[in-house]
Amino acid sequence: MKRLFACGIALAFAAFALAPVTGQAQLLQQPVRIVFPFAAGGGGDALARLLAEELHKGLNRNVVVENKTGGAGQNGVLEVVNSKPDGDTLLLTPIAPVVVYQNVYKNLKYDPFKDLKPVSLIADFEFAIAVGPNVPAKTLPELVAWLKANPKQATFGSPGAGALPHFFGVLFGKAVGVDMVHVGYRGSAAALTDLIGGQIPIVVTTTTDLLATHKDGKIRILATSDSKRSPLVPEVPTFKELGYNIEGTAWYAVFAPAKTPDDVVNKYSKILSAAVQRPEMKERLLTMGLYAKGSTPTELGKLQKVHADRWAPAVKASGFNPAK
Amino acid sequence: MTDIFANLWFGLSVAITPTNIALCLIGALAGTLVGVLPGIGPLATIAMLLPITFGLSPVGALIMLAGVFYGAMYGGSTTAILVNIPGEAASVVTTLDGFQMALQGRAGPALAIAAIGSFFAGCVATVLIAVLAAPLTKVALLFGPAEYFSLMVLGLVLAIALANGPISKAVLMILTGIVLSMVSDDVQTGQGRMTFDQFELSDGFGFIIVAMGVFGVAEILGNLMKNSERELVTQRVTGLMPTKKDLKDAFPAILRGTLLGSFLGILPGGGAILSSFASYTLEKKISKTPERFGKGAIEGVAGPESANNAASQTSFIPLLTLGIPANAVMALMIGAMTLHGISPGPQVAVKQPELFWGLIASMWVGNAMLLVINLPLVGLWVRLLRVPYRLLYPMILVFCCIGVYSLNTSSFEIMLALAFGLFGYWLNKHDFEVAPLLLGFILGPLMEENLRKAVAIGRGEYLEILSRPLTAVLLVTAVIVLVLALLPSVRKQRETIFVE
């Protein structure tokens, strides 16, 4: 029993010894942290690492990326909200945790407008709708006609329940007056496999994820979701062009804790905006399916508000509401 | 046919340039290292190495990253055999007989046979990828959510055969595993289930945390209670290399494991995990002496190890032919390709033959390298076991903590691993086996997710699932297996076999 006890002590000690790492590091000059609220390895993670490199060059300080996962991104956002607002902590986040979560999670532990300060928009990207080999439609109007004739087939896959493509699919269903049943996958790849295999007729996800299979002719992208055509598939019309009044883009942006001083925020904003506009950076982002943007803090704040208002009705219509 | 060999030859000429061999070696070494350290998996390693590859040629970058992947697959079995901690899902089965072999002083042969089996499987899978990639992809596409659901049901039913004790206990453990896996936000609606509004729980318990707890920590607790028995065991190490008899016993298992793994690997999502379980079950079923399984049967190491290596390699097939990743590591490989300006898909083989065939040939080179790295290391690993247990176990615990902490930088999860350790210790004390629990934990969510998808696609028609021929065959097989297992006469026989 004594050994059992000792073993427990050892484990507990190790747990506490590891916890306050950040506290001790303050003795030296602390590196700037970019918190990314999702796991290492995804597209956004690569973006975080690229930005860390740019900030390092711009500030001449060490910059580290910290993947703080959990709660579909809530954990990472909270980590930043609760950090000291001294400019040493930044958040790189996709759109959802700072634009739609207040409509999704009733007991969200942060207010994306009050607890965070916008720094700079980094890059944006759009969604697309694609059909598989079992759907005869070659254009979006043909697809709508086909859906109305075969309402039992009106099912679409998305890269995840509660992700923006899910809500965009709901918007599409509402716009054309078809009851679309949603099937949530884990990531675009799984949804694409079923689309190619004819298990599911329609998939809504980012244009980038659909691009390679579309070019092979295994699936067909019928429309894209931005206000202008996608540079990746310029031959494909937008929903707006075709007369469906729906629009949706997603983005990555950098935020800081709410009380971070304005001069610090402005300095970061300038460095990041200039970095993403450099031609070689633009090109690298494009290979990741991202269109380089950059913005002032005020511009990002406005965008956050506009997009929050745009997605709210779609979230409501989707019935996706975990806190109900 | 000659085309294929010409292509492979061309690939080899790309793969064995000095730079690419060096990159392959670095990748395989790094992979083995992270595989041996519990917790830090190939996924995180590849993610961290990704920026380093920017300066390399695309083919060199992919060769290195692929090396990390199969290096880690192999390294994971080293910890499974030596200290009973499965480094990744596919090594769970290796603990069953591998660790028993280590306890009997046969860690050397167990490690060696794992390396040899993996090498053989890797060689066969390489040729399979070259020859059969296109037709195999078509088979994989026949599998929709309904088929995966049925496959997982069959997998769980077969899992009963994994256990050595009474059926009721095995079933109970599988169900407990499924219940544990349900703690998380629901995939389709986002509703929290058994999360008590704690978002630490909203993503569920991580596999590594559960596995480290119920296997690793529980094992240490058990050893400490038994005093220093373990130290005595490690003193009588008998031979580092497998004997002739070992090889003769293991070879058919390696062959079967390779075939099974090659097929299951092409199925995206869970195929590779199932392969090692399926191979173990198969070996135990067709063995003339099934009572040896779970007590250090070499076939129980050879089969699953070959199967998971074959599967991890054939999981490249959907990536190379369709541009679709079969698992998270493959998704990262796609990321690596796009960062180097290559859009993955069937056009890769045509437009960038040096990349396609170079990567395939490098798999063979990488496997050969793993054999070269690992066979000499066997002696070193075994010597590690001679370290007195009172020094060894704090090290294992510290590495476990570092591993768990590195996943999410969360000290809560270290506590969780300890809690699972206590739970696992309690289970061991009461003769419940933890392997079926972990299998339920891994397959449960996959089964549920696919069932929910299948039903959503069928717009709520449960019976629609049965009308699909492939699904019907799989489910009927599962029912037959279950009935056979429950039949009184068979059960009696089974008990006489297992309880002796």
Interface residues (C-beta under 8 A of the other chain):
Chain A: M1 R3 L4 A6 C7 G8 A10 L11 A12 A14 A15 F16 L18 A19 A39 A40 G41 G42 G43 D45 A46 R49 E53 E66 N67 K68 T69 G70 G71 A72 Q74 N75 V104 N107 K109 K152 T155 G160 A161 G162 V181 H182 V183 G184 Y185 R186 G187 A189 A190 L192 T193 D194 I196 G197 G198 Q199 I200 L211 A212 T213 K215 D216 K218 R284 T287 M288 G289 F320 N321 P322 K324
Chain B: L43 A44 I46 A47 M48 L50 P51 A140 L141 L142 F143 G144 P145 D185 D186 V187 Q188 T189 G190 Q191 G192 D197 F199 E200 S202 D203 V217 I220 L221 L224 M225 P268 G269 P318 L322 G323 I324 P325 A328 A331 L332 I334 G335 T338 L339 G341 S343 P344 G345 P346 Q347 Y393 P394 L397 V398 C401 I402 Y405 N408 T409 S410 S411 I414 M415 A417 L418 G421 E449 K453 A456 I457 R459
